[in-house]
Amino acid sequence: MQVVPSGNYIPFLSSGENKPKVQIKSFKMDQTPVTNFEFNQFLKANPKWRKTKVLSLFADQNYLKHWKHDLLSEGEIKKIGDSPVVNVSWFAARAFCHAQQGRLASINEWEFAADSDNPKNIQKILRWYGKIKKNQSTPVKKMSLGKYGLRGMHGYIWEWVNDYNSVLITNDSRSTSSDKMNGLFCGGGSLGSKDASNYASFMRYAFRSGLDGKYTYSLLGFRCIKNM
């Protein structure tokens, strides 16, 4: 795991001239997304999360659909073992992290670690979002290296965060903190942003806002973090 130092982060959805900064405490984050091999090891020890045994409450019908069986064969491990595991639900991702004595990052922790507002990342992010995407099979160790020594934060897969369903926005800067926390997510027209970095951020927020905990997708994986 890589150490992400403490710092301040301005949430993308903050509004008004004096955007409130969120203080991020230092934490450790997986250098790469969790791989098929690592998830396979988890399933060996936790059979209730295997594709034929997981409850429908915790995963939809496409859960691990790219796996032929409950566990990977030696041939499959050689082929996709080093690639990020996808088609996993939020419930399964959270269970995996808990088994490693970790947890999923919050939205703010993930965005801070991803260095999403760095101009060097913006065009790469926008190009990826604009492509027709296929199943992701890039070995995690070959993913591009970003800030804090983290690999694959942009341009490969989407990643689950713990509070994926708390994506909120308000366009009244006079609103109280309580109002902001209870606001509803609106469409892109409410953002009024001319900054390309905000469009990239909006894509992530919009994607997360449409998720359900049991939802799976061929480009949706995860990584874990641990408190310092």
C-alpha positions in Angstrom: 0.0 0.0 0.0 1.0 3.6 -0.6 0.8 6.4 1.9 -1.4 9.3 0.9 -0.4 12.2 3.1 -3.0 14.5 4.8 -4.1 17.6 3.0 -7.0 19.8 2.0 -9.4 19.0 -0.8 -12.0 21.3 -2.4 -14.9 19.1 -3.5 -15.9 19.4 -7.1 -19.5 20.1 -6.2 -18.8 22.9 -3.8 -20.3 26.2 -4.8 -19.8 29.9 -4.2 -16.6 32.0 -4.1 -15.4 30.7 -0.8 -15.5 27.0 -1.5 -15.1 25.0 1.7 -12.0 22.8 2.0 -12.3 19.3 3.3 -9.5 18.2 5.5 -8.2 14.7 4.4 -6.4 12.7 7.0 -3.5 10.6 6.0 -4.3 7.0 4.9 -2.8 4.1 3.1 -4.2 3.0 -0.3 -3.7 -0.1 -2.5 -1.1 0.9 -5.1 -3.3 -0.8 -7.8 -6.9 -1.9 -8.2 -7.7 -5.3 -6.7 -6.8 -8.1 -9.2 -8.7 -11.2 -10.3 -6.1 -13.3 -8.5 -6.5 -11.4 -5.2 -10.3 -11.7 -5.4 -10.0 -15.4 -6.2 -8.0 -15.8 -3.0 -10.7 -14.0 -1.1 -13.4 -16.3 -2.5 -11.5 -19.4 -1.5 -11.8 -18.2 2.1 -15.2 -16.6 1.8 -17.4 -19.0 -0.3 -20.6 -17.0 0.3 -19.3 -14.4 -2.2 -18.8 -16.9 -5.0 -20.9 -16.2 -8.1 -23.2 -19.2 -7.6 -23.7 -18.6 -3.9 -23.9 -14.8 -3.5 -27.4 -13.6 -2.5 -29.2 -11.6 -5.1 -29.6 -8.9 -2.5 -25.9 -8.3 -2.7 -25.1 -8.7 -6.4 -26.9 -8.7 -9.7 -27.0 -11.4 -12.4 -23.8 -10.1 -14.0 -21.6 -10.5 -10.9 -18.3 -11.9 -12.0 -19.8 -12.8 -15.4 -16.3 -12.9 -17.0 -15.4 -15.8 -14.8 -16.4 -19.2 -16.1 -16.8 -20.8 -12.6 -16.9 -19.9 -9.0 -13.1 -20.0 -8.8 -10.5 -19.2 -11.5 -8.7 -22.1 -13.2 -4.9 -22.1 -13.5 -5.3 -21.1 -17.1 -7.5 -18.2 -16.2 -5.2 -17.0 -13.5 -2.4 -16.9 -16.1 -4.6 -15.0 -18.5 -6.3 -12.5 -16.3 -4.9 -12.9 -12.8 -2.9 -9.7 -12.9 -5.8 -7.7 -14.4 -8.2 -5.7 -12.2 -11.3 -7.6 -11.1 -14.5 -6.1 -12.4 -18.1 -7.1 -12.4 -18.1 -6.9 -8.6 -20.8 -5.2 -6.5 -20.2 -2.6 -3.8 -21.2 -5.2 -1.2 -18.6 -7.6 -2.4 -15.9 -4.9 -2.7 -16.6 -3.8 0.9 -16.5 -7.4 2.2 -13.1 -7.9 0.5 -11.7 -4.8 2.0 -13.0 -5.7 5.5 -11.4 -9.1 5.1 -8.1 -7.2 4.6 -8.7 -5.1 7.7 -9.3 -2.2 5.4 -12.2 -0.3 3.8 -13.3 1.5 0.7 -12.2 5.1 0.3 -14.8 7.9 0.6 -15.4 10.0 -2.5 -13.3 12.8 -1.1 -10.4 10.5 -0.2 -10.5 8.9 -3.6 -10.6 12.2 -5.5 -7.8 13.6 -3.3 -5.6 10.6 -3.9 -6.3 10.6 -7.6 -5.0 14.2 -8.0 -8.0 14.7 -10.3 -7.6 18.4 -10.8 -4.1 18.2 -12.0 -4.0 19.7 -15.6 -1.7 16.8 -16.6 -4.5 14.3 -16.0 -7.4 16.2 -17.4 -7.0 15.5 -21.1 -6.2 11.9 -20.5 -9.3 11.5 -18.4 -11.5 13.2 -20.9 -10.2 11.1 -23.8 -10.9 7.9 -21.8 -14.4 9.0 -20.9 -15.1 9.7 -24.6 -14.0 6.3 -25.9 -16.1 3.2 -26.5 -14.7 1.0 -23.8 -14.0 -2.7 -23.9 -13.4 -5.1 -21.0 -10.4 -4.0 -19.1 -7.5 -6.5 -19.2 -4.4 -4.3 -18.6 -2.2 -5.9 -16.0 -2.3 -3.6 -13.0 1.5 -3.3 -12.7 1.6 -1.9 -16.3 -0.9 0.9 -15.4 0.4 4.4 -15.5 1.9 5.7 -12.2 0.3 8.7 -10.7 0.7 10.9 -7.6 1.6 9.2 -4.3 2.8 6.1 -6.2 -0.7 4.9 -7.1 -1.3 3.1 -10.4 -4.3 3.2 -12.7 -6.3 6.0 -11.0 -7.3 7.4 -14.3 -7.9 5.9 -17.8 -8.6 2.2 -17.0 -11.6 1.4 -14.9 -14.2 3.1 -12.7 -13.8 2.3 -8.9 -16.2 1.8 -6.1 -16.1 4.3 -3.2 -17.7 3.7 0.1 -20.2 6.6 -0.1 -21.0 6.2 -3.8 -24.6 7.1 -3.3 -24.1 10.4 -1.4 -23.3 12.4 -4.5 -25.0 15.7 -3.8 -25.1 19.2 -5.3 -26.7 22.6 -4.5 -26.3 25.8 -6.6 -27.2 28.2 -3.8 -24.0 29.3 -2.0 -26.1 30.6 0.9 -27.3 27.1 1.8 -26.3 25.8 5.2 -24.0 22.8 5.5 -27.1 20.7 6.5 -28.9 21.8 3.4 -26.0 20.9 1.2 -25.8 17.4 2.8 -29.4 16.9 2.1 -29.5 18.3 -1.4 -30.2 16.4 -4.5 -27.9 15.7 -7.4 -28.8 17.7 -10.4 -27.9 17.5 -14.1 -24.8 19.1 -15.7 -26.6 22.3 -16.5 -26.6 23.3 -12.9 -22.9 23.3 -12.7 -22.3 26.3 -14.9 -18.7 25.3 -15.3 -16.3 26.2 -18.1 -13.4 24.3 -16.6 -12.6 21.0 -18.4 -11.4 19.5 -15.2 -14.9 19.9 -13.8 -16.4 18.0 -16.8 -14.1 15.1 -16.0 -15.1 15.2 -12.4 -18.8 15.5 -13.3 -18.6 12.3 -15.3 -17.3 10.4 -12.3 -20.0 12.0 -10.0 -22.7 11.3 -12.5 -21.7 7.7 -12.9 -21.6 7.1 -9.2 -25.0 8.7 -8.7 -26.6 6.1 -10.8 -25.2 3.1 -9.0 -26.9 0.6 -6.7 -25.0 -1.4 -4.2 -25.6 -4.7 -6.0 -24.8 -3.3 -9.4 -22.0 -4.7 -11.4 -20.3 -3.5 -14.6 -17.5 -4.7 -16.8 -15.4 -1.6 -16.1 -16.2 -1.2 -12.4 -13.6 -2.5 -9.9 -12.2 -1.2 -6.6 -9.2 -0.8 -4.4 -8.9 -0.7 -0.6 -7.5 1.8 1.9 -6.5 1.6 5.6 -6.4 4.3 8.2 -3.0 5.4 9.5 
